[in-house]
Amino acid sequence: MTLSAALSFDIKAVDVASNARRGTLQTGHGRVETPTFMAVGTRATVTGLTPADLADIGAQVVLGNTYHLMLRPGPELFRRVGGIHAFMGWSGPVLTDSGGYQIFSLAEDRTLSERGARFRSYTDQRMHMLSPERSIEMQTAIGSDIMMVLDVCVDSRSDEATLRDAMERTHRWAKRSLDARTNPAQALFAIVQGGVRRELRKESAGVLTAMPFDGFAIGGLAVGDARAEREDMTHFSAELLPRDRPRYLMGVGTPADLLEAIAAGVDMFDCILPTHLAWQGTAFTGTGRVRLTRGPNAQADVPLDAECTCSTCRLYSRAYLHHLFKCSEPLGPRLVSLHNLHHYHALMAEARRAIEAGTYAAFAKRKLEAIDRHEHSTKRFGADVAVAAS
């Protein structure tokens, strides 16, 4: 279904035993097969990796951070070079977040008002105002394919008054963001808030879906909530969103989180975990996480994951990777980043095939049974099997 001049979204298949759906999202810089995981390129780079690396591992979308890119290099440079695609050498789709989470994380260093968030830059100590209009102006300069409205993010388990205040301001800011959009070729997504309270989530979805947004995100999760609460809110919120628009779960999570959210009918994901944990020496595998800095890996002449086809697993042993981390060689984090993102994208490709076959629920149950207990809850798929972490 065509939504606007910015993008189109078509659902190709829905799983028979869950709400998982298989679709295609057409943007100005190419088609995206959903469900999809977006590689986080905060400062116009996925740390340690090149655009060619990302293409090789199956990345379809790169996510940029409006807050950081506003401070460095700034909008003028993006306007001069023609946007982020030319700047970073990535020809595929780009989504930019709005800076809302950074406002949340700067609680001690910013002042929040109806106008926006006033904060001090970490680059030059100057004061800046990030308003809904300023966020859209910056994202327009960046030239992303999908922009996000500026929202107010708070701890998801805050009291009802705090959650309501943040939610209602998010609604007002969403309208201002919509009014500020000037480029019809850039899609704009709204963000449903409301913490872990169902009545607020329902109200937020009702207000935002009445506005002409191109897609909808579920925000404000993985910020204080327990896993069971997050899963419940994801399922509940996804059911409130239009079937014909893409659904995006922001900032969540582990492979198990993604499997659960796909079953809820979510189409798009992002999270820093694959690269963030790679730089700490942790790899994701089909049977849970592997901490490469642990002693037993020093003599492990086996790949990270025997089932993985990435270049790291084909060419290097756990022992070699352990050695790189112990020597503080930057090649270690790079190789594990390549593996982790390959693992995430391969999981998305498997999920898409399972949905097409009508077997997603069984596929997800089997995958979750193989992942160690600390990474997931399998209550929705009737499984309770765990494998110890390496």
Secondary structure, 3 states (H helix, E strand, C coil): CECCCCCEEEEEEECCCCCCEEEEEEECCEEEEECEEEEECCCCCCCCCCHHHHHHCCCCCEEEEHHHHHHCCCHHHHHHHCCHHHHHCCCCCEEEECCHHHHHHCCCCEEECCCCEEEECCCCCCEEEECHHHHHHHHHHHCCCEEECCCCCCCCCCCHHHHHHHHHHHHHHHHHHHHHCCCCCCEEEEEECCCCCHHHHHHHHHHHHCCCCCEEEECCCCCCCCHHHHHHHHHHHHHCCCCCCCEEECCCCCHHHHHHHHHHCCCEEECCHHHHHHCCCEEEECCEEEECCCHHHHHCCCCCCCCCCCHHHHHCCHHHHHHHHHCCCCHHHHHHHHHHHHHHHHHHHHHHHHHHHCCHHHHHHHHHHHCCHHHCCCHHHCCCCCCCCC
